[in-house]
Structures are given as structure tokens and as C-alpha cells.
Amino acid sequence: MSDPLAQVIELLRPQAVFSKGITGAGRWAVEYTEFGRPAFAAMIEGSCRLTVAGQEPVVVEVGDFVLLPATPLTCPPVVPRS
């Protein structure tokens, strides 16, 4: 059986505009205020907590794949018509 998520990722054809390995220990953080482009990452060692504005933190562990959209999703409130 094929993995449906892997098929979706393959169809998206993600390409690295640039790549960078990030290594850290102890308490540290990286913050991106605007994505601008989709971003993806694979956790190859250790674990971390991923916090995206407006969302609950998620623990990312070895073997996890993270795909972030080009822009944070924000929906304006819908006002019903009278």
C-alpha cells in the first residue's frame, strides 16, 4: 500500500530554493515572521517543538516531515447578512 501523504508531496514537486541544516541544543529558537514561499523540513536527528502563530505547538521527532504553506492561513470573520 502506498502512503497517500507521500503521493501528495511527490505531486507538489518540492524544490529547495536554498537549504540549510540547523543544529541546536538547549533552549533556542528560530523565528520567521513571513514565509513568502512554502517551506519544508525533515527531522533527521533529535526532536524540537514547532510553534506556528495561532496554532498549538507540535513536537517534531526523527522521521517527521513538516510542510508549511506559503503564507499563514488567516480567515476574516464572516458577517451574516440580515
ROLONU-506412 format. One record per residue (C-alpha): residue number from 1; residue in one letter; x, y, z. Coordinates in steps of 0.25 Angstrom, whole numbers, always signed. Layout:
<zakols>
@num = NUM; residu = A; px = X; py = Y; pz = Z
...
</zakols>
This chain:
<zakols>
@num = 1; residu = M; px = +0; py = +0; pz = +0
@num = 2; residu = S; px = +5; py = +14; pz = -4
@num = 3; residu = D; px = +6; py = +25; pz = +6
@num = 4; residu = P; px = -5; py = +36; pz = +2
@num = 5; residu = L; px = +3; py = +47; pz = +8
@num = 6; residu = A; px = +16; py = +43; pz = +1
@num = 7; residu = Q; px = +8; py = +43; pz = -12
@num = 8; residu = V; px = +3; py = +58; pz = -10
@num = 9; residu = I; px = +17; py = +62; pz = -6
@num = 10; residu = E; px = +22; py = +56; pz = -19
@num = 11; residu = L; px = +11; py = +63; pz = -27
@num = 12; residu = L; px = +15; py = +76; pz = -21
@num = 13; residu = R; px = +29; py = +74; pz = -26
@num = 14; residu = P; px = +36; py = +82; pz = -15
@num = 15; residu = Q; px = +49; py = +88; pz = -19
@num = 16; residu = A; px = +59; py = +95; pz = -9
@num = 17; residu = V; px = +61; py = +110; pz = -13
@num = 18; residu = F; px = +72; py = +109; pz = -3
@num = 19; residu = S; px = +75; py = +98; pz = +8
@num = 20; residu = K; px = +81; py = +99; pz = +22
@num = 21; residu = G; px = +84; py = +89; pz = +33
@num = 22; residu = I; px = +80; py = +95; pz = +46
@num = 23; residu = T; px = +87; py = +89; pz = +59
@num = 24; residu = G; px = +84; py = +93; pz = +73
@num = 25; residu = A; px = +84; py = +89; pz = +87
@num = 26; residu = G; px = +78; py = +94; pz = +100
@num = 27; residu = R; px = +67; py = +106; pz = +99
@num = 28; residu = W; px = +68; py = +113; pz = +86
@num = 29; residu = A; px = +58; py = +117; pz = +75
@num = 30; residu = V; px = +57; py = +122; pz = +61
@num = 31; residu = E; px = +46; py = +131; pz = +56
@num = 32; residu = Y; px = +41; py = +134; pz = +42
@num = 33; residu = T; px = +30; py = +145; pz = +42
@num = 34; residu = E; px = +27; py = +143; pz = +28
@num = 35; residu = F; px = +28; py = +130; pz = +20
@num = 36; residu = G; px = +28; py = +136; pz = +6
@num = 37; residu = R; px = +29; py = +123; pz = +0
@num = 38; residu = P; px = +25; py = +109; pz = +4
@num = 39; residu = A; px = +35; py = +102; pz = +14
@num = 40; residu = F; px = +38; py = +88; pz = +17
@num = 41; residu = A; px = +47; py = +81; pz = +27
@num = 42; residu = A; px = +51; py = +67; pz = +31
@num = 43; residu = M; px = +55; py = +63; pz = +45
@num = 44; residu = I; px = +67; py = +54; pz = +44
@num = 45; residu = E; px = +72; py = +55; pz = +58
@num = 46; residu = G; px = +67; py = +58; pz = +71
@num = 47; residu = S; px = +54; py = +66; pz = +73
@num = 48; residu = C; px = +48; py = +80; pz = +74
@num = 49; residu = R; px = +35; py = +88; pz = +77
@num = 50; residu = L; px = +30; py = +95; pz = +65
@num = 51; residu = T; px = +21; py = +107; pz = +68
@num = 52; residu = V; px = +13; py = +114; pz = +57
@num = 53; residu = A; px = +6; py = +127; pz = +61
@num = 54; residu = G; px = -9; py = +124; pz = +64
@num = 55; residu = Q; px = -7; py = +109; pz = +65
@num = 56; residu = E; px = -4; py = +99; pz = +77
@num = 57; residu = P; px = +11; py = +95; pz = +78
@num = 58; residu = V; px = +15; py = +82; pz = +71
@num = 59; residu = V; px = +27; py = +73; pz = +75
@num = 60; residu = V; px = +35; py = +69; pz = +63
@num = 61; residu = E; px = +43; py = +56; pz = +64
@num = 62; residu = V; px = +52; py = +47; pz = +56
@num = 63; residu = G; px = +46; py = +43; pz = +43
@num = 64; residu = D; px = +35; py = +54; pz = +43
@num = 65; residu = F; px = +33; py = +63; pz = +31
@num = 66; residu = V; px = +28; py = +77; pz = +32
@num = 67; residu = L; px = +21; py = +85; pz = +21
@num = 68; residu = L; px = +18; py = +100; pz = +23
@num = 69; residu = P; px = +9; py = +107; pz = +13
@num = 70; residu = A; px = +14; py = +120; pz = +6
@num = 71; residu = T; px = +6; py = +129; pz = +16
@num = 72; residu = P; px = +0; py = +127; pz = +29
@num = 73; residu = L; px = -15; py = +124; pz = +27
@num = 74; residu = T; px = -24; py = +134; pz = +33
@num = 75; residu = C; px = -39; py = +135; pz = +30
@num = 76; residu = P; px = -46; py = +148; pz = +33
@num = 77; residu = P; px = -59; py = +147; pz = +41
@num = 78; residu = V; px = -71; py = +144; pz = +33
@num = 79; residu = V; px = -83; py = +154; pz = +36
@num = 80; residu = P; px = -96; py = +148; pz = +32
@num = 81; residu = R; px = -106; py = +157; pz = +24
@num = 82; residu = S; px = -118; py = +162; pz = +31
</zakols>
